């Protein structure tokens, strides 16, 4: 039987309905990824709407671009869960949904009967994803803001100049990574349901996602007891692996092995560095980086970053000029990646990075205005009720 809430869209998740009770970024980013892949996402909002509708500037045609960045391909349904009638509609939506995604404070939906334990009694097939800031135990009372996680996880302590102050990432890094982890968990749970008929609770939290996503930095402590510290733009295990000055813009050079180092030395006219016993192996280059850096910088001084980029990449030495976001998007366009698309045939958006050979992502819906789609969703739910009435 066709789900009455499901839109007829292409994509690998065609027919999947998601009740999205999340807001801000981690949850909405997760559900947007699912929506791009064909899922029908019903964004249930309070009468005030998602907070990110007011995260401005910048704006595009009066709408906060922050909100636009995580809410395409959804329909908005405004419900006040404290109102019995609206709560009943929310339950009707969930009754038709395959997946629920929420990021209320831990246990916050229990008083409405919309928590997993309550819903699973009648819906053992339901996939229910719950995102918190710090889990459901002793950290449950903490507000789940990305900046707090950047600070508490140790990320900020590893970011910034060696003798300077800690820095936050340039965007809500761990909100996005938590959203990605949640989407992976949902897909795995849907696959499990396909095999067994059973749904399950998928739980993620920003702090755990942060600690996992810092990979080599957190593993350094977990396995070796080593506490990473700020190193500016340098890498703790590789050298040269940082920006260098040129005749104009800074140029990142990222040497990962001896062969790349030898080619770097040849291109910059310093073959002698490759045979210098101080720099003959990765660990030696790490140990003598203070001696190696000025030699490389001096050799780069007579040409600009773009010219060095062409020369180095031409021989397989990873490098890149440091660009603005505008430059980054234009570079992606030049190499054929088509980074910008249109949602709803009008709103420019940054495209989903996934490509599928048979079920491509698409963007039929621009991020909805508050309750845009609400009337249609209510009518579809009413039709279900009429069908059930003898």
C-alpha positions as CSV (number, residue, x, y, z in Angstrom):
1,X,0.0,0.0,0.0
2,X,1.4,3.4,-0.9
3,X,2.1,5.7,2.0
4,X,-0.3,8.7,1.7
5,X,2.3,11.1,2.9
6,X,5.0,9.9,0.5
7,X,5.8,12.1,-2.5
8,X,6.4,10.4,-5.8
9,X,10.1,11.3,-6.2
10,X,13.0,9.5,-7.6
11,X,15.9,8.5,-5.5
12,X,17.2,5.5,-3.5
13,X,15.0,6.4,-0.5
14,X,11.8,6.8,-2.6
15,X,8.7,6.0,-0.5
16,X,10.4,6.5,2.9
17,X,8.6,9.1,5.1
18,X,10.6,11.0,7.7
19,X,8.9,12.9,10.6
20,X,11.5,15.5,11.4
21,X,11.1,17.0,14.9
22,X,14.6,18.5,14.9
23,X,15.8,22.0,14.6
24,X,18.9,24.1,14.3
25,X,21.5,22.1,12.3
26,X,22.5,18.5,13.2
27,X,19.0,17.0,12.8
28,X,17.9,19.2,9.9
29,X,21.2,18.5,8.0
30,X,20.6,14.8,8.5
31,X,17.0,14.9,7.3
32,X,18.0,17.1,4.3
33,X,20.5,14.5,3.2
34,X,17.7,11.9,3.4
35,X,15.4,14.2,1.5
36,X,17.9,14.7,-1.3
37,X,18.0,11.0,-1.7
38,X,14.2,10.8,-2.3
39,X,12.7,10.5,1.2
40,X,9.6,12.6,2.0
41,X,10.5,14.8,5.0
42,X,7.8,16.4,7.1
43,X,9.4,19.2,9.1
44,X,7.3,19.6,12.2
45,X,7.9,23.1,13.7
46,X,6.6,25.0,16.6
47,X,4.5,28.2,15.8
48,X,7.8,30.2,16.3
49,X,9.5,28.0,13.7
50,X,13.1,26.6,13.5
51,X,15.5,29.0,15.3
52,X,17.7,29.2,12.3
53,X,15.0,31.1,10.4
54,X,16.3,34.0,12.5
55,X,20.0,33.3,12.2
56,X,20.8,36.3,10.1
57,X,22.6,38.0,8.4
58,X,23.2,37.0,5.7
59,X,19.8,36.6,4.0
60,X,18.6,35.8,0.5
61,X,15.3,37.4,-0.5
62,X,14.6,38.0,3.2
63,X,15.3,34.4,4.3
64,X,18.3,33.5,6.5
65,X,20.8,31.6,4.4
66,X,21.6,29.6,7.5
67,X,18.1,28.1,7.5
68,X,18.3,27.6,3.7
69,X,21.5,25.6,4.0
70,X,19.8,22.6,5.8
71,X,16.2,22.6,4.9
72,X,15.6,22.0,1.2
73,X,13.3,19.2,0.0
74,X,11.0,19.4,3.0
75,X,7.5,20.4,3.8
76,X,6.8,22.5,6.9
77,X,3.9,21.6,9.3
78,X,3.4,24.0,12.2
79,X,2.2,22.2,15.3
80,X,2.0,23.2,19.0
81,X,2.6,20.0,20.8
82,X,1.1,21.5,23.9
83,X,-2.2,21.6,22.1
84,X,-4.1,18.4,22.1
85,X,-5.4,18.7,18.6
86,X,-2.0,19.5,17.2
87,X,-0.4,16.7,19.2
88,X,-2.9,14.3,17.6
89,X,-1.8,15.5,14.2
90,X,1.8,14.9,15.1
91,X,0.9,11.4,16.2
92,X,-0.9,10.9,12.9
93,X,2.2,12.0,10.9
94,X,4.4,9.6,13.0
95,X,1.9,6.8,12.4
96,X,2.6,7.1,8.7
97,X,6.4,7.7,9.1
98,X,9.1,5.2,8.6
99,X,11.6,7.3,10.5
100,X,11.4,9.9,13.3
101,X,14.3,12.3,13.9
102,X,14.4,14.5,17.0
103,X,16.9,16.6,18.9
104,X,14.9,17.8,21.8
105,X,16.7,17.9,25.2
106,X,17.1,14.3,26.4
107,X,13.7,13.0,27.4
108,X,12.0,16.2,26.3
109,X,9.4,14.3,24.1
110,X,8.4,11.9,26.8
111,X,5.7,14.2,28.2
112,X,4.0,14.2,24.8
113,X,4.2,10.5,24.4
114,X,6.5,10.9,21.4
115,X,9.6,9.3,22.8
116,X,10.8,6.0,21.4
117,X,9.8,3.8,24.3
118,X,6.2,4.9,24.0
119,X,5.9,4.9,20.2
120,X,7.6,1.5,19.8
121,X,4.9,-0.2,21.7
122,X,2.5,0.2,18.7
123,X,5.2,0.7,16.1
124,X,7.9,-1.9,16.5
125,X,9.0,-1.2,12.9
126,X,9.7,2.4,13.6
127,X,13.3,3.7,13.1
128,X,13.7,6.5,15.7
129,X,16.8,8.7,15.7
130,X,17.6,10.8,18.7
131,X,20.3,13.4,18.7
132,X,21.6,15.0,21.9
133,X,24.5,17.2,22.8
134,X,26.0,15.0,25.5
135,X,24.1,11.8,25.7
136,X,21.2,10.8,28.0
137,X,23.2,10.2,31.2
138,X,25.0,12.7,33.4
139,X,25.4,15.1,30.5
140,X,21.7,15.2,29.6
141,X,21.1,18.6,31.2
142,X,23.8,20.3,29.0
143,X,22.6,22.4,26.1
144,X,23.9,20.9,22.8
145,X,25.5,23.8,21.1
146,X,28.3,23.1,18.6
147,X,30.6,25.7,20.2
148,X,30.3,24.1,23.6
149,X,31.3,20.8,22.0
150,X,34.2,22.3,20.2
151,X,35.5,23.6,23.5
152,X,34.7,20.5,25.7
153,X,36.0,17.9,23.2
154,X,39.5,19.4,23.0
155,X,39.0,20.5,19.4
156,X,39.6,24.2,20.2
157,X,42.7,23.3,22.2
158,X,44.2,21.8,19.1
159,X,43.1,24.7,16.8
160,X,45.0,28.0,16.5
161,X,48.6,29.3,16.7
162,X,51.0,27.3,18.9
163,X,51.3,30.2,21.4
164,X,48.1,31.9,20.7
165,X,44.5,31.5,21.8
166,X,42.3,28.6,20.9
167,X,40.0,29.0,17.9
168,X,36.7,27.6,16.9
169,X,36.2,26.0,13.5
170,X,34.8,28.3,10.8
171,X,31.4,26.6,10.8
172,X,29.4,24.3,13.1
173,X,31.7,21.4,12.4
174,X,30.3,18.9,14.9
175,X,26.7,19.6,14.2
176,X,27.4,18.6,10.6
177,X,29.4,15.5,11.5
178,X,26.7,14.4,13.9
179,X,24.1,14.9,11.2
180,X,26.2,12.7,8.9
181,X,26.7,10.0,11.6
182,X,22.9,10.1,12.2
183,X,22.1,9.6,8.6
184,X,24.4,6.6,8.4
185,X,22.8,5.1,11.4
186,X,19.3,5.6,10.0
187,X,20.3,4.0,6.7
188,X,21.7,1.0,8.6
189,X,18.5,0.7,10.7
190,X,16.4,0.8,7.6
191,X,18.5,-2.0,6.2
192,X,18.0,-4.0,9.4
193,X,14.3,-3.4,9.3
194,X,14.2,-4.6,5.7
195,X,15.7,-7.9,6.8
196,X,13.9,-8.4,10.1
197,X,10.8,-6.1,10.0
198,X,12.0,-4.5,13.2
199,X,12.9,-0.8,13.8
200,X,15.1,0.4,16.5
201,X,16.4,3.4,18.4
202,X,19.4,5.2,16.9
203,X,21.2,7.5,19.3
204,X,23.9,10.0,18.5
205,X,25.4,12.9,20.5
206,X,27.6,15.8,19.5
207,X,30.4,15.0,21.9
208,X,30.8,11.4,20.9
209,X,30.7,12.4,17.2
210,X,33.4,15.0,17.9
211,X,35.7,12.6,19.7
212,X,35.3,10.0,16.9
213,X,35.7,12.6,14.1
214,X,39.0,13.9,15.5
215,X,40.5,10.5,14.5
216,X,44.3,10.6,14.8
217,X,44.2,13.3,17.5
218,X,41.9,11.5,19.9
219,X,43.5,8.1,19.0
220,X,46.9,9.6,20.0
221,X,45.6,10.0,23.5
222,X,43.5,6.8,23.7
223,X,46.3,4.6,22.6
224,X,49.5,6.4,23.5
225,X,48.5,8.8,26.2
226,X,49.7,11.7,24.1
227,X,47.8,15.0,24.5
228,X,47.8,16.9,21.2
229,X,48.4,20.6,21.4
230,X,47.9,23.6,19.1
231,X,50.4,23.6,16.3
232,X,49.0,26.4,14.1
233,X,48.8,25.0,10.6
234,X,51.4,22.3,11.1
235,X,50.6,18.6,11.2
236,X,51.9,16.5,14.2
237,X,53.1,13.6,12.0
238,X,54.0,15.0,8.6
239,X,56.3,17.7,7.2
240,X,56.2,19.8,5.1
241,X,52.4,19.9,5.6
242,X,51.4,23.5,6.1
243,X,51.0,26.8,4.2
244,X,54.2,28.6,3.0
245,X,54.5,32.2,1.8
246,X,55.0,32.8,-1.9
247,X,55.4,36.0,-4.0
248,X,51.7,36.7,-3.4
249,X,49.3,34.2,-1.7
250,X,50.1,31.5,0.9
251,X,50.4,28.1,-0.6
252,X,49.6,24.8,1.2
253,X,52.1,22.0,0.6
254,X,51.1,18.6,1.8
255,X,53.9,16.1,1.5
256,X,52.9,12.6,2.6
257,X,55.9,10.4,1.6
258,X,59.5,10.5,0.5
259,X,58.8,10.4,-3.2
260,X,56.6,13.5,-3.0
261,X,59.3,15.2,-1.0
262,X,61.9,14.4,-3.6
263,X,59.7,15.8,-6.4
264,X,59.0,19.0,-4.4
265,X,62.7,19.6,-4.0
266,X,63.3,19.1,-7.7
267,X,60.6,21.5,-8.7
268,X,61.7,24.3,-6.3
269,X,65.3,23.8,-7.5
270,X,66.6,22.4,-4.2
271,X,67.6,18.8,-4.9
272,X,70.1,19.1,-2.2
273,X,67.3,19.1,0.4
274,X,66.2,15.6,-0.7
275,X,69.7,14.2,0.0
276,X,70.3,16.1,3.2
277,X,70.4,13.4,6.0
278,X,68.3,15.6,8.3
279,X,65.4,15.4,5.9
280,X,65.8,11.8,4.5
281,X,62.7,10.3,6.1
282,X,59.3,11.5,7.5
283,X,60.4,11.3,11.1
284,X,63.6,13.1,10.4
285,X,61.7,15.9,8.5
286,X,59.4,16.2,11.5
287,X,62.4,16.4,13.9
288,X,64.1,19.1,11.8
289,X,61.1,21.1,10.5
290,X,62.5,24.3,12.0
291,X,65.5,24.0,9.7
292,X,63.6,22.8,6.7
293,X,60.8,25.4,6.7
294,X,63.0,28.5,5.9
295,X,64.8,26.6,3.1
296,X,61.5,25.8,1.3
297,X,60.0,29.3,2.0
298,X,63.1,31.0,0.4
299,X,62.8,28.8,-2.7
300,X,59.1,29.7,-3.1
301,X,59.6,33.4,-2.8
302,X,60.1,34.3,-6.5
303,X,56.8,33.0,-7.9
304,X,53.1,33.3,-7.0
305,X,50.9,30.6,-5.5
306,X,49.0,29.9,-8.7
307,X,52.2,29.2,-10.7
308,X,53.6,27.0,-7.9
309,X,50.2,25.2,-7.7
310,X,50.4,24.3,-11.4
311,X,54.1,23.3,-11.3
312,X,53.7,21.1,-8.1
313,X,50.5,19.4,-9.0
314,X,51.9,18.8,-12.4
315,X,54.4,16.4,-10.9
316,X,52.1,14.9,-8.3
317,X,53.0,17.1,-5.2
318,X,49.8,17.9,-3.3
319,X,49.5,21.7,-3.0
320,X,46.9,24.4,-3.0
321,X,46.6,28.2,-2.7
322,X,44.5,29.4,0.2
323,X,41.4,30.8,-1.3
324,X,38.1,32.5,-0.3
325,X,34.9,30.5,-0.4
326,X,34.0,32.3,-3.6
327,X,37.3,31.1,-5.1
328,X,36.6,27.6,-3.8
329,X,33.2,27.4,-5.5
330,X,34.6,28.9,-8.7
331,X,37.5,26.4,-8.7
332,X,35.0,23.5,-8.2
333,X,33.1,24.8,-11.3
334,X,36.3,25.0,-13.3
335,X,37.1,21.3,-12.7
336,X,33.6,20.3,-13.6
337,X,32.1,19.5,-10.2
338,X,29.1,21.7,-10.6
339,X,28.9,22.7,-6.9
340,X,25.9,25.0,-7.2
341,X,22.4,23.8,-8.2
342,X,18.8,25.1,-7.9
343,X,16.2,24.0,-5.3
344,X,12.7,24.4,-6.6
345,X,14.1,25.8,-9.8
346,X,14.9,29.2,-8.2
347,X,17.0,29.1,-5.1
348,X,20.7,28.6,-5.6
349,X,22.0,25.9,-3.2
350,X,25.3,24.0,-2.7
351,X,24.6,20.6,-4.1
352,X,24.6,17.3,-2.3
353,X,28.1,15.8,-2.8
354,X,26.7,12.3,-3.5
355,X,26.1,11.0,-7.1
356,X,24.3,7.8,-8.0
357,X,24.4,6.2,-11.4
358,X,20.7,5.2,-11.4
359,X,18.9,7.2,-8.7
360,X,20.4,10.7,-8.7
361,X,19.7,13.2,-6.0
362,X,17.3,16.1,-6.9
363,X,16.0,19.3,-5.4
364,X,12.4,19.8,-6.3
365,X,11.6,21.8,-3.1
366,X,13.2,25.0,-1.9
367,X,13.4,25.3,1.9
368,X,9.8,25.8,3.0
369,X,8.4,29.0,4.6
370,X,6.7,28.4,7.9
371,X,3.8,25.9,7.5
372,X,4.4,25.8,3.7
373,X,2.9,22.4,2.8
374,X,0.9,22.2,6.0
375,X,-2.5,22.4,4.4
376,X,-1.6,19.7,1.9
377,X,-0.3,17.4,4.7
378,X,-3.4,17.9,6.8
379,X,-5.5,17.1,3.8
380,X,-3.6,13.9,3.2
381,X,-3.9,12.9,6.8
382,X,-7.7,13.6,6.7
383,X,-8.0,11.4,3.7
384,X,-6.4,8.6,5.7
385,X,-8.9,9.1,8.5
386,X,-11.8,9.1,6.0
387,X,-10.6,5.8,4.5
388,X,-10.4,4.2,8.0
389,X,-13.9,5.4,8.9
390,X,-16.6,2.7,8.2
